[in-house]
Each structure stands twice: as structure tokens, then as C-alpha cells.
Amino acid sequence: MKFTDKTKTRLIVNLEDVAHNYNYGKKLAKGAKVAAVLKADGYGNGAVAIAHRLEKEGCDFFAVSNIDEALELRDAGVKGIILILGYVFDEYLESAVENDISLSVDTSAHLKKIIEKACGRPVKIHIKADTGMNRTGYYAKGGDLSDDLILSANLIKENANVICEGIFTHLATADVEGGEDFSRLQYERLVNTTNKLRALGINPQIVHLSNSAGLAKFSSFGLDAVRMGVSLYYGYCTDDANFRHTTSFKTKVVNVHEMKKGEGLSYGQKFVAPEDMTIAVIGAGFADGLCRSLSYGKGSVLINGEKFPIIGLICMDMAMIDTLGKKINVGDDVTIFGTDHGKTITVEEIAKDAGRTPYEIICGISKRVPRIYK
Ligand SMILES: Cc1ncc(COP(=O)(O)O)c(C=O)c1O
């Protein structure tokens, strides 16, 4: 299916800007490899399109959440490392092995299943260390290696087809002010764990830690790779203006009408017109990813380079704005985030207005919204 500029509601992704951000990330990483984290369909931007564009920049390391996301990239011809950061259940391990997908391993029980399903075929693993996030990973919060990690190290040694491609952990406080000491502690724990594994004869090829916020604050920590997710699309957690906003969320005006003073608007009728006013209806609603918490004046949109408040309750496919006495016509372009006539609403601004994180906003643009690439 081919989408055109006539499409009403659309997410426009500037792939040149994504490539720019990736290359800027590489510069910040100072020689470390940059893995593109393309979970959740590349944070809503379209994982395959992003991967293909980044491959042209030399990217050969991608990370995703699950087997479906991994196979989508492999089936689309992506050649480099595709690492699944999440857990893969037994029934999918075989297709991971067949498609040369790298697996995160966090228990010896999981590793045993991987070995069983690999049946002697080469299988690449990354050891996931829990250095403090307390989510998943081998216990790696100081002291000796955990018994389970030692058991896993022995399994790796006994099974020559198991390739220890990497070891990693995830920063819990890189995007929190004052979280630097904890990030450094997590780094030390990862390095200690890696050194102890090396002493046992296990040599993970790629040690990786930083996410976007870690990259902005600590570069790669001097390790082999960083994992860059959200900052492929804008400079998360940094005011470094070298990062570009890559993505715009746009729709069109679908109706313009008058409302008399005292009339209620939309579901619940909580917004009551304080005076006679002209309302414009826009063609995107919460089912497209326009957060309902932007209702009742919390959020604004841009039309013809000017800001207009969203009033009343956002509906599933539409939302209403106050035209503020300006001339607005059906078919006028509406920018929910992005730039219009030199004015910009950033994803951070809309996230703040909605009481959400920028991640939730960009991952929340729904499937029915076509992605258009520039
Ligand atoms: C394990 C892991 N690494 C890296 C990332 C990328 O993080 P960011 O988008 O903040 O760069 C994520 C994202 O949640 C993750 O779960």
C-alpha cells in the first residue's frame, strides 16, 4: 500500500535526520559500536525503514524486544547482529537459532533450553547482568559471581557452539538528575562481572551498557558498544542541539463550525462555550495516539504556524480546537508535534502537557497512522 501526501493523519519520519542522529551518536560514542534499539517498531517510527537507512551508515548491530521484531528485521534483509533484549520462550528458540538472532540470557535454565534447541548449531548469546535495575539478568550486584552465572559459564565452555557475543546491563538512573553515582556503580559491577567471567575463560566479545541518556552523560564508559534508542529521533535527556527532531505527527482540519455561548462540547459536555465561538475539528483522536490527557486545553496544535488549544474531550478519531477567532478551513494542515511554518511543538512539550514521557508519546502513535518517509 502506498501512502501519499494526501493522507489525512500521518507520521512523517525524516530518515536523513535519523541517520544524522545515529552518526552524531557515533561521534559521542568515541569509537564504540552503536547498536540501534528498534524495539516497538523502532519506537513507532518503523523498524524496517530505520534499519535499512542505518545500514547505509554502516550500522551492523540492532536490538529489539522479542522474536517477532527480530524476525521482521531479518526477513526484511537486515544483515547485522539482531539482539533480542527480552525473554524468548522455548517454542521460538529454534527460529532464533535458524535466523542467526542473538539471544539475551539471564539464567542457566534459559541457557540450557537454548543449548537444547540449538542442537549443536551455532547460537549467539549476550549475558544479561542485573547490576541494580532488579528487572532481569544474572545477579551482578557485587561480590563473587552468582552460582547460576558460574553454572552458565561452565555450560558455555562445554558447548562450543555457544558463542558469547556479548555481555550487558541496563542503566536504571541515567535519565534521572543525581543518578550519576548509581550509573557509575552499575558500570563497575558490569566490568567486575566481565573480568570474573574472563578469569573463568569466558570472553564476551562486546561489552555494552549506555542507553541514550547514558551516551549523553558518559559516552560509552569506554566499553565496546552503546545502545541508542530514543535519541535516534531527538536528543533525549540532553540539550545538545546537534540532535535533530526527526518525526512529525500531522493531520488535517475536517470540520469548522460555530458553537453558541453556553453550549457543551464533545463527550461529557464538560467544556461549555464561554461565548459564541468557532470550533475546528481535527482528524486525529486517541485511537491515533493523540493522548486523551491533552483534552480540556492541556494540549495545543499548530495550524498555519499558530498554536491553538485542544478543547473538550478528545474523541477516538477526532479532537476539537478553539480557532481563537482566526480563519481556519477544512483541509488545513494540523501539526500535533513537529514543525509548521517555522513554529515547533516538540515531543517533549507534548509529553509534558500530557503528563507522559516522550517514549509513551512516540510509541503510542497507533498502527493505523501511515508512516511517511522523507
Ligand atoms: C535494555 C535496553 N537497552 C537500551 C534501550 C534504549 O534506551 P533509550 O531509548 O533510552 O536509548 C532500552 C530501552 O528501553 C533497553 O530496554
The ligand as an ORCA input file, in Angstrom:
! r2SCAN-3c Opt
* xyz 0 1
  C      17.983     -2.983     27.534
  C      17.768     -1.693     26.837
  N      18.806     -1.083     26.236
  C      18.674      0.085     25.581
  C      17.456      0.716     25.491
  C      17.372      2.026     24.767
  O      17.062      3.056     25.654
  P      16.916      4.548     25.134
  O      15.709      4.578     24.275
  O      16.719      5.336     26.382
  O      18.153      4.874     24.400
  C      16.347      0.124     26.090
  C      15.064      0.803     26.025
  O      14.186      0.688     26.818
  C      16.506     -1.116     26.781
  O      15.479     -1.725     27.383
*
